Amino acid sequence: MEMQEKTMVADTLAGINGELVRFGEMIPQTENSELKQTLKQFRNACEQSQEELYQIAREKSYYVPSAKASQEDIDHVRSLFS
């Protein structure tokens, strides 16, 4: 049962992340300000759902974030773009 739930959570997160990408593509491409505002509201609601589901996944240990980058790694990446 746990594996099925874990899979469902992962699939849902992947779906939400895909929606966020699509909103990110659509918003700057529309000239209609009313539509743009509506898309932003949908994106914000989607982001909130993603955050809530992410917290549930962390609590249940379905998702374990990677280790934080060292300052040396951060400085190296920053230097690549400077």
N, CA, C and O of each residue as an XYZ file, in Angstrom:
328
protein
N       0.829     -1.200      0.000
C       0.000      0.000      0.000
C       0.867      1.257      0.000
O       0.587      2.205     -0.733
N       1.916      1.267      0.816
C       2.763      2.455      0.920
C       3.412      2.789     -0.416
O       3.496      3.958     -0.792
N       3.870      1.772     -1.131
C       4.524      2.034     -2.416
C       3.536      2.636     -3.410
O       3.912      3.517     -4.183
N       2.301      2.189     -3.409
C       1.305      2.760     -4.305
C       1.063      4.230     -3.964
O       0.961      5.067     -4.861
N       0.971      4.541     -2.685
C       0.758      5.922     -2.273
C       1.961      6.771     -2.659
O       1.802      7.889     -3.149
N       3.153      6.251     -2.441
C       4.375      6.965     -2.802
C       4.406      7.246     -4.302
O       4.780      8.340     -4.725
N       4.018      6.272     -5.091
C       3.981      6.436     -6.541
C       2.953      7.478     -6.950
O       3.202      8.288     -7.843
N       1.802      7.456     -6.297
C       0.757      8.441     -6.609
C       1.223      9.855     -6.264
O       0.977     10.794     -7.020
N       1.887     10.001     -5.136
C       2.390     11.321     -4.740
C       3.427     11.799     -5.753
O       3.390     12.951     -6.185
N       4.349     10.918     -6.132
C       5.383     11.283     -7.097
C       4.775     11.650     -8.449
O       5.187     12.627     -9.075
N       3.808     10.875     -8.893
C       3.150     11.166    -10.171
C       2.403     12.488    -10.127
O       2.429     13.254    -11.090
N       1.739     12.757     -9.012
C       1.003     14.013     -8.868
C       1.957     15.196     -8.857
O       1.691     16.213     -9.496
N       3.068     15.072     -8.135
C       4.063     16.148     -8.124
C       4.615     16.389     -9.524
O       4.789     17.536     -9.938
N       4.886     15.320    -10.247
C       5.394     15.466    -11.616
C       4.365     16.179    -12.491
O       4.725     17.027    -13.307
N       3.096     15.841    -12.326
C       2.038     16.495    -13.088
C       1.925     17.974    -12.761
O       1.796     18.810    -13.656
N       1.974     18.289    -11.481
C       1.897     19.691    -11.061
C       3.094     20.467    -11.603
O       2.943     21.586    -12.095
N       4.271     19.877    -11.512
C       5.462     20.548    -12.035
C       5.342     20.810    -13.532
O       5.781     21.851    -14.021
N       4.751     19.872    -14.252
C       4.517     20.072    -15.680
C       3.554     21.218    -15.947
O       3.745     22.000    -16.878
N       2.517     21.309    -15.120
C       1.563     22.410    -15.257
C       2.248     23.751    -15.000
O       1.992     24.730    -15.701
N       3.116     23.789    -13.995
C       3.829     25.028    -13.691
C       4.700     25.457    -14.865
O       4.806     26.646    -15.163
N       5.318     24.497    -15.526
C       6.124     24.813    -16.715
C       5.233     25.405    -17.798
O       5.591     26.402    -18.424
N       4.079     24.796    -18.018
C       3.162     25.296    -19.053
C       2.651     26.694    -18.737
O       2.564     27.539    -19.628
N       2.311     26.947    -17.466
C       1.896     28.305    -17.102
C       3.029     29.290    -17.351
O       2.795     30.398    -17.832
N       4.253     28.891    -17.025
C       5.408     29.744    -17.257
C       5.615     30.066    -18.725
O       6.141     31.126    -19.062
N       5.209     29.171    -19.588
C       5.303     29.416    -21.027
C       4.144     30.275    -21.536
O       4.335     31.129    -22.402
N       2.948     30.049    -21.000
C       1.761     30.748    -21.501
C       1.680     32.201    -21.052
O       1.327     33.078    -21.841
N       2.002     32.456    -19.798
C       1.806     33.796    -19.228
C       2.498     34.882    -20.039
O       1.850     35.871    -20.383
N       3.771     34.750    -20.359
C       4.419     35.844    -21.096
C       3.988     35.937    -22.563
O       4.285     36.927    -23.232
N       3.296     34.919    -23.062
C       2.925     34.916    -24.473
C       1.558     35.529    -24.752
O       1.204     35.755    -25.909
N       0.795     35.797    -23.712
C      -0.534     36.367    -23.948
C      -0.506     37.882    -23.813
O       0.166     38.432    -22.940
N      -1.242     38.537    -24.684
C      -1.352     39.994    -24.622
C      -2.596     40.429    -23.860
O      -2.700     41.582    -23.443
N      -3.533     39.514    -23.677
C      -4.779     39.815    -22.991
C      -4.508     39.877    -21.488
O      -4.201     38.860    -20.867
N      -4.623     41.064    -20.909
C      -4.267     41.248    -19.499
C      -5.178     40.451    -18.568
O      -4.731     39.964    -17.529
N      -6.452     40.317    -18.933
C      -7.375     39.558    -18.098
C      -6.994     38.078    -18.098
O      -6.986     37.431    -17.050
N      -6.680     37.554    -19.272
C      -6.248     36.163    -19.377
C      -4.923     35.969    -18.634
O      -4.738     34.976    -17.931
N      -4.017     36.913    -18.794
C      -2.720     36.835    -18.115
C      -2.919     36.761    -16.601
O      -2.273     35.958    -15.927
N      -3.809     37.595    -16.068
C      -4.075     37.598    -14.626
C      -4.687     36.270    -14.189
O      -4.323     35.736    -13.141
N      -5.607     35.737    -14.979
C      -6.231     34.453    -14.652
C      -5.191     33.338    -14.643
O      -5.188     32.500    -13.742
N      -4.320     33.325    -15.627
C      -3.260     32.313    -15.683
C      -2.329     32.429    -14.475
O      -1.879     31.418    -13.938
N      -2.045     33.649    -14.054
C      -1.194     33.848    -12.880
C      -1.882     33.311    -11.621
O      -1.229     32.731    -10.754
N      -3.189     33.505    -11.524
C      -3.927     32.980    -10.377
C      -3.894     31.451    -10.368
O      -3.709     30.830     -9.321
N      -4.078     30.854    -11.554
C      -3.996     29.394    -11.667
C      -2.595     28.917    -11.288
O      -2.446     27.930    -10.567
N      -1.577     29.614    -11.772
C      -0.193     29.245    -11.460
C       0.055     29.317     -9.951
O       0.669     28.418     -9.376
N      -0.424     30.389     -9.313
C      -0.234     30.541     -7.874
C      -0.918     29.420     -7.093
O      -0.352     28.896     -6.134
N      -2.127     29.053     -7.499
C      -2.834     27.955     -6.843
C      -2.094     26.635     -7.054
O      -2.020     25.796     -6.156
N      -1.557     26.473     -8.241
C      -0.794     25.278     -8.580
C       0.473     25.208     -7.720
O       0.824     24.142     -7.216
N       1.143     26.325     -7.559
C       2.350     26.376     -6.723
C       2.019     26.039     -5.271
O       2.787     25.351     -4.599
N       0.887     26.520     -4.796
C       0.484     26.228     -3.423
C       0.212     24.733     -3.259
O       0.612     24.133     -2.261
N      -0.461     24.136     -4.229
C      -0.719     22.694     -4.182
C       0.585     21.905     -4.213
O       0.740     20.916     -3.497
N       1.516     22.350     -5.045
C       2.808     21.676     -5.150
C       3.537     21.734     -3.814
O       4.112     20.737     -3.379
N       3.520     22.877     -3.168
C       4.207     23.034     -1.886
C       3.572     22.152     -0.807
O       4.280     21.530     -0.016
N       2.246     22.100     -0.776
C       1.554     21.277      0.215
C       1.864     19.796      0.005
O       2.129     19.068      0.961
N       1.829     19.362     -1.241
C       2.117     17.963     -1.543
C       3.585     17.636     -1.269
O       3.900     16.543     -0.799
N       4.465     18.563     -1.554
C       5.884     18.395     -1.261
C       6.097     18.199      0.235
O       6.872     17.332      0.641
N       5.416     18.998      1.060
C       5.547     18.864      2.512
C       5.051     17.494      2.985
O       5.663     16.878      3.858
N       3.961     17.025      2.417
C       3.441     15.691      2.769
C       4.460     14.624      2.378
O       4.727     13.701      3.147
N       5.023     14.756      1.184
C       6.018     13.787      0.714
C       7.239     13.774      1.631
O       7.786     12.709      1.916
N       7.666     14.936      2.091
C       8.814     14.999      3.013
C       8.467     14.359      4.349
O       9.270     13.609      4.904
N       7.274     14.650      4.874
C       6.860     14.097      6.167
C       6.818     12.576      6.138
O       7.149     11.919      7.126
N       6.411     12.021      5.008
C       6.287     10.569      4.885
C       7.569      9.928      4.346
O       7.617      8.725      4.087
N       8.593     10.747      4.184
C       9.890     10.293      3.646
C       9.764      9.720      2.239
O      10.554      8.862      1.843
N       8.785     10.185      1.490
C       8.669      9.802      0.088
C       9.653     10.591     -0.751
O      10.041     10.169     -1.840
N      10.052     11.740     -0.234
C      10.994     12.602     -0.939
C      12.051     13.051      0.065
O      11.737     13.585      1.129
N      13.288     12.826     -0.294
C      14.398     13.278      0.539
C      15.215     14.235     -0.320
O      15.796     13.822     -1.324
N      15.264     15.509      0.063
C      15.993     16.472     -0.763
C      17.486     16.164     -0.763
O      18.012     15.561      0.173
N      18.146     16.581     -1.811
C      19.591     16.381     -1.891
C      20.283     17.262     -0.852
O      19.698     18.205     -0.319
N      21.532     16.932     -0.584
C      22.307     17.709      0.390
C      22.493     19.129     -0.124
O      22.528     19.367     -1.332
N      22.609     20.059      0.801
C      22.827     21.460      0.424
C      24.203     21.604     -0.196
O      25.154     20.930      0.199
N      24.291     22.485     -1.164
C      25.567     22.741     -1.831
C      26.515     23.463     -0.885
O      26.101     24.292     -0.074
N      27.784     23.134     -1.006
C      28.793     23.822     -0.195
C      29.004     25.226     -0.768
O      28.653     25.495     -1.917
N      29.568     26.096      0.029
C      29.860     27.449     -0.442
C      30.825     27.404     -1.621
O      30.734     28.222     -2.537
N      31.745     26.450     -1.594
C      32.695     26.284     -2.698
C      31.957     25.953     -4.002
O      32.264     26.515     -5.053
N      30.985     25.039     -3.927
C      30.192     24.691     -5.112
C      29.391     25.889     -5.610
O      29.312     26.134     -6.813
N      28.806     26.620     -4.694
C      28.019     27.803     -5.052
C      28.911     28.835     -5.744
O      28.544     29.393     -6.778
N      30.082     29.079     -5.163
C      31.018     30.041     -5.757
C      31.472     29.604     -7.144
O      31.621     30.430     -8.044
N      31.694     28.294     -7.314
C      32.128     27.775     -8.615
C      31.051     28.015     -9.679
O      31.340     28.510    -10.768
N      29.814     27.659     -9.349
C      28.720     27.850    -10.316
C      28.517     29.331    -10.607
O      28.295     29.720    -11.753
N      28.592     30.141     -9.580
C      28.447     31.580     -9.759
C      29.529     32.111    -10.710
O      29.253     32.964    -11.554
N      30.752     31.605    -10.570
C      31.853     32.065    -11.432
C      31.632     31.684    -12.892
O      32.110     32.368    -13.797
N      30.909     30.591    -13.117
C      30.621     30.170    -14.488
C      29.715     31.161    -15.219
O      29.751     31.263    -16.445
N      28.910     31.882    -14.457
C      27.936     32.794    -15.051
C      28.317     34.258    -14.874
O      27.536     35.146    -15.214
N      29.495     34.513    -14.354
C      29.929     35.902    -14.151
C      30.782     36.383    -15.300
O      31.234     37.528    -15.296
